[in-house]
Amino acid sequence: MLNHHKCQKTDPESLGNLSVNSLSLKILEKEILSDIIIQRGLLQSSYWLELLGRLSQRVVIITDDHVRDFIAHPIKEQLEKAGFDAVILSIPPGEKSKTRQVKEDLEDRMFQLGYGRDTTLIAVGGGVVTDLAGFVAATYCRGIPSVTLPTTLLGQVDASIGGKVGLNTAFGKNLIGALHHPRWVLIDPDVLTTLGQQEKRNGMAEIIKYACIASKSLFERLQEHVELDDLIYQSCKIKKNIVEQDPQERGLRRILNFGHTVGHAIEALKEYQLSHGEAVAMGMLVEAHVSWKMGYLAKEEFQALARLLHKYHFELNSLSNLSATELIRVMKRDKKAALGRIRCVLLENIGKTVEAAGEYCVAVEEHLIEEVLHVYTQN
Ligand SMILES: NC(=O)c1ccc[n+]([C@@H]2O[C@H](COP(=O)([O-])OP(=O)(O)OC[C@H]3O[C@@H](n4cnc5c(N)ncnc54)[C@H](O)[C@@H]3O)[C@@H](O)[C@H]2O)c1
């Protein structure tokens, strides 16, 4: 069961005219690891500069070459006007930059420029930048404070929350990393206006996932029109609640993988040519179908998810030219698999996952998953 933590609303008085939505990510109700602040116009305000000033006057902005000019540069100018010593270090956009080599290059440039422990690292970008920059912050001089300014919807609702930072290797994605929480996650939905449709859908798939695993009311509201700001706030709150209950990813946090066992297999077989959001949407449909066939989820709820995914224009035909046998082979390599058996996060209801004997991933018989996959594949 998820605890519903009380969300702290920051006192609007302390922020001039800016009234913000604020969530504090805490472990054991004690130490605040991150404050997540969500407000349109936040990055245009002096409020976030006041927060930053509490850490250090020396900042390194890590961004990617794409968002550098229209988001990171104006931020640097704003910081310099406010008296900060700021430098931008930029990496090529995309997953190919999440490597040890790129991390090492960033660190070397920071040493060459003379940045030490008195530095705050600001990550400005999508999940690639926040994962990599967060990992630099975790290890540079044995750890320096960081602040995250996520600029994609996926970054705002998912990648920037929970402290998982890291990089990819030739052996797989996100295999090297750490848990390092940014002091502040500053979410300004205004920065999303330049985001492409595909990137928005990557975030939307994760929002639908949160509704499926933790909030029937969010699921119902998604069937109507919901303001984007509200979706971001509700999603951050759900992820924060899950992370607080399982900060080390020992159990409950696995429910965040709903749709991802099948989704990752689709991505791998499509050689990452399909967007993550489309793969996860299809993965959620298949895993909800399995949940229905195993007698957990009502057929009507499975159908409601299929309708919701259609409403948000997910293609749901990404399996059409894949083989069920190949998908199963890849799923058996998934890190949740045990003793060669495929394990998935399943739904008991919309808003609640199956928990069996303290486990949040359920073993699925191969013949059953094959039967379900055949509904969506041609062979
Ligand atoms: N740490 C976690 O808990 C966690 C969770 C989910 C995903 N991730 C990671 O996140 C990464 C994916 O993140 P992503 O989907 O944000 O991809 P991304 O960081 O590659 O960004 C996608 C593209 O959008 C561009 N972009 C960013 N902001 C923009 C804006 N405001 N306007 C226009 N273009 C913009 C980027 O330059 C990039 O080309 C993956 O590496 C994944 O492993 C991490």
The ligand as a Gaussian input file, in Angstrom:
#p B3LYP/6-31G(d) Opt

LIG

0 1
 N       17.224000       8.412000     -13.379000
 C       16.021000       7.945000     -13.560000
 O       15.303000       7.604000     -12.621000
 C       15.489000       7.863000     -14.957000
 C       14.143000       7.604000     -15.186000
 C       13.685000       7.581000     -16.497000
 C       14.558000       7.789000     -17.555000
 N       15.872000       8.029000     -17.287000
 C       16.817000       8.265000     -18.391000
 O       16.391000       9.415000     -19.118000
 C       16.915000       9.324000     -20.437000
 C       15.859000       9.782000     -21.408000
 O       15.512000      11.102000     -21.098000
 P       14.743000      12.047000     -22.135000
 O       13.599000      11.292000     -22.700000
 O       14.487000      13.320000     -21.443000
 O       15.775000      12.166000     -23.341000
 P       16.950000      13.202000     -23.692000
 O       17.598000      13.725000     -22.496000
 O       17.781000      12.495000     -24.699000
 O       16.169000      14.381000     -24.409000
 C       15.495000      14.112000     -25.608000
 C       15.782000      15.199000     -26.644000
 O       15.016000      16.359000     -26.294000
 C       15.860000      17.504000     -26.372000
 N       15.291000      18.486000     -25.446000
 C       15.426000      18.536000     -24.104000
 N       14.682000      19.531000     -23.615000
 C       14.101000      20.147000     -24.654000
 C       13.220000      21.247000     -24.787000
 N       12.745000      21.887000     -23.724000
 N       12.823000      21.616000     -26.028000
 C       13.259000      20.945000     -27.128000
 N       14.071000      19.885000     -27.064000
 C       14.483000      19.491000     -25.842000
 C       17.233000      17.008000     -26.028000
 O       18.216000      17.870000     -26.512000
 C       17.238000      15.649000     -26.719000
 O       17.586000      15.807000     -28.075000
 C       17.385000       7.909000     -20.632000
 O       18.788000       7.871000     -20.656000
 C       16.862000       7.158000     -19.421000
 O       17.708000       6.111000     -19.009000
 C       16.357000       8.077000     -16.025000

